[in-house]
Amino acid sequence: MSRRYAQLQTTIWADPDFAALPAGAQLLYLKLLSEPQLSHAGVCGLTERRWARSTADHDRADVEVALSALEAARFVVVDEDTEEVLVRSLVRHGSMLSAPKRIDGVEQAVRLIASDELRLVVLTELRRAAEEAIATGVQDATRDRLSELLETISETIPETVSDTTPTGSLSSPSPSSSPSQSVLQREQESSTSTRRGPGRAEPPDLEPEDLRAESRRIAEAVLARRQHAGLHTPGRGAVTLGGIAHSLLSEGMPAHEIEDALTEARVPTKPAVISIVNAKRQADGVAPFEPFDPEEFS
């Protein structure tokens, strides 16, 4: 049965990560939250053409760009093989874990997810939600049902799908598992007293001709990798990719990060590359990329 209404937290407009998204990505995220077929686990089908038809001045390419931005910022996770999209934090921020009967609905929805990878992401979010719920206080019946849910979902994920998220204990909250604390620790560890900011790039150590040659090399490598993976490259192929690579190389981004992000992006654009690179850096506890400031080196 499809939903008739959707919940939207008003605090989303104060979220700096959401505010940093382009308007098209914000609009698509609101479409996903209000998607009639969105399950209690936060999963729906990948229907880009239908989403495009719901906005007069958008086409499928616009939706692909928006989805790429959401994916790079980890608001959604996409599985192209099963044609499913996961609104990553929906199951954690909603009210579906507040009572045992509601948890039953989440379990049924998780079982219907075709993608093992998306099911693993949901499991990670459920573990975080369980820790947060216990920290704020829940009834024993709800806590026990949460524990049972986590165990049940874990059993549905094949061993070939990597799971590096610790299960934790549902008997008591663990301060060390707090997401905000781990982010704070990473920021403290990556802080520096140098003149440059932690993520501020160095000027490229390449002559203009070498910069152009490296841009062409990256473009050709990325185009080959995308073609091998069956990924569409809009625009003029290697020319478009080379222009993006040249711009980012000029701003000091390392070549290997550019190449990997251009390959990974659903629609390769400069903002998408920066979003993917910064998402990976954040996961590794590394300061985000910032273009170098010529005045600092004058």
N, C-alpha and C positions, 0 to 999 in steps of 0.2 A: 504494500500500500504506500502510495507516495505521500510526502509531507505536505501540509497545508500552510505552514509558517516556519520561520527560522529564527534562531537566537543570534543576536549580534551584540557583543560587548561594546559598550560605548567607549571603553578605554582604548579601543583599537586606534582611535584618531590621535591618541597621545603616544602611540608606539613609534619610536624613531625609525625602526626597520620598515614599518608599513608606510610611514611618511616618506621614506626614501624611494619608494616604488613609483614608477611612472603611472599616470592616470589610467592608462589602459590596463595595467596589471592590477591596480586597485579595483577597477570595475569588474574585471574577471573574477577576482577573489570574492567579491560580493555576490556575483552570479553563482559561484560554486557553493557558497554558504546557503544560498536560497534555492539551490538545485533541487527540484522535486524528488529526484531519484537518489539523492545523497543518503547513504545508509547511516545507521547509528555508529558505525565505525569510522565514518568520514570518507567513504569511498563511493565514487560514481564512475560511469563510463566516460571514455575520452571521446567527446562529441564536439569537436572544434567547429564543424560546419554549422551545427545547430546553435552553438553559442554565438557565432558570428551573425546569424540571421536575427538575433534578438536585439541587435543594435544597428541602426540605419547606416551609419558611416563606418562600420567595421566589416572587414572580410576575413577569410580564414588566415591570411598572412598576419593580420593584426592580432588575431587570437594567439597564433603561434609565438609571436614576439612577446605578448603579455604572459603567456604560460611559461616561456623560457625565463622571464624575469622572476616570476613566482617560484619556479623550481630552483633557480640559482640562489634565491634568498631563503630557501627551505620553508616557504609557506606551504608548498605542495610537493608531493613526490609522484612521479609519473612512471608507469611501466608500459612501454610501447608494445611489448609482446602480448600482454593480456588486455591492452587498451583500457587501463584503469587509472584514475587519478585519486590520490589521497590528500585530503585537507589535513595536514599532519597533526595539528594540535587540537582538532575538534573534539576528539574523545576525551582529552584531558581538561579542556576548558568548559565543556558542556555540563549538563546535570545528569548524565546517563549513569554515573557511578555512585549516585547518592543513596541507592536502595537496592537490595538484592534482586527484586523483580526487574528493575531497569538494567541491572548488570546482565540479566538473562538475555535481554534484547541485544546488548552489545556482543555477547558471545555468539548469538545466532548470526549477527552481521559479519563478524570476523570470519566465521566458518565459510561464508559465501565469497570471501575474497579469493580470487583466482591466483593472484601473484604472491609467491612466497616472500619476495622482497618487501612488498607493502605490508604483509602480515607481520613481518619482523619489525618494521617501523612502528606499527600499531602497538605491538608488544612493548617496545621501548617506551612509548608514550604512556601506556597503561601502568608500567612500573613506576614512572615518575608520578603519575596521578595517584597511585596507591600510597606512595611515600608522603605526598602532600596531604592526602586525606587523613592519614594516620596522625600526621603532625598537627592537624587542626582538630582531630578528635572525631571518631566515627563509632557507631555501635558495633558490638562484637560480631553480629550476624553479617553486617556489611563487610567488615574486615575479613571474615572467614570466606565470604563469597568472592572477594577480590583475590585472595590467595588461590582459591580454586580456579578462578578465571585465568590467572597468569600461568598456572601449571598446565591447564588444558590447552591454552594457545601455544605454549612452548612445545607441546607434543605434536602439534600440527606442522611445525617448521622443519624441513629436512636438514640433516646434518651438514649438507653441502652449502647451506646458506649461513654465512658467517654471522655470529652473534657475540659481540664483544661487550655488551652491556651487562654489568653485574646485576643479579637478581635482587640483592639486598634482602632485608628482613622486614616482614610486615608485623612483627611483634612490637616494634618500637621505632620511632623516626631516627634516621641516621643523619647527623649534621653534615657529615662529609659528602652525602649524596645530593646536597642542595645545588641545583644548577647555577643559581646566582652566585653562590660562594665559589664554585669552581671557575666561573668566568672572572670573578674578582681576583682570584689567585693568579690566573693566567695573565691578567692585565698587570698585576704587580711584578710578576716574574719577567715580563717582557718590557717593562719600563726601562728607560735609559736616561742618563744624564748628559748625553751628547747633544750637540747643537741641533741635529736633525730630530724630527719626531720618530717614534719607534718604527712606523711603517713607511717613512719618507724614502723614496727611491733615490739611488745614486744616478748621476747623469750617465747616459750610455757611453761606453768606452769604444765607440765605433766611428769611423770616418763615414761621411755621407754615402759613398759608394758601397762600403761594407754594410751599412744600415739597410740600403735598398736590397743588397744581395741576400742578407739574412731574412728580410721580410719575404722575398720571393721563395727562399728555401722553406720557411715556415708555411707559407701559403700552399706550396706544392705538396708538402708532407701532410698537412691537414686535409686538403682536398682528397688525397689518396685514402687517408684513414676514414674520412666520412663516406666516400664512395664504397669502400670495403664494408662499412657498417650499414650501408643502405640509407644513409641520412641525406636529405635534400639540402643543398646549399643555394640559397636564393641569390639574386643579383647576378654578377658576372663571374661567379666561381672564384678562381684563383686571384683575379684582380680585386674583388671585394675583400677576400681574406687577407691579401697582401696589404691593402690599405689599412685595415684594422691592425695588423701586426706592426706595420711601420709606425703608426700613431702611438701604440703602446710601448714599442721599443724606444721611441724617442722620449717617452715619459719615464723610462727607467724600469719597466717591468721585465723580469727575466724571460728569456726566450722559451724555456721549457714550460713555464706557467702559461704563457700565451698559447703555445701549441696545444697543450692538454685541454685548456678551457675552450679554445675554438673548436676542437674536436667534439667536446662534450655538449656544447650548447645546442639546444634544439634549433634555434635560429641564431647564427653567429653574428653578434653585434658587439660593439665596444662595451656598452653598459653590461651586457650579458657576461662577457669575459671577466670584467672587473668584479661582478657579483659572484661568479663561480670561484674566482681566485680568492676573494675575501672570505667566502664561506669555508673553503678548505683551510685557509690560514687560521680562521677562528677555531675550527675543529682541532687544529694542531697546536693551538695556543700561541699563534704568531700574530703580530700586529698587522692590521690591514694595509693594503697597498695604498700609497699616496703618491701622485706624480711629483717628481722632484721640482724644487723651486730654484730657478736659475739664480735668484738673488742671493741664495745661501752659498753659492759657489763663485760669486763674482769677486 
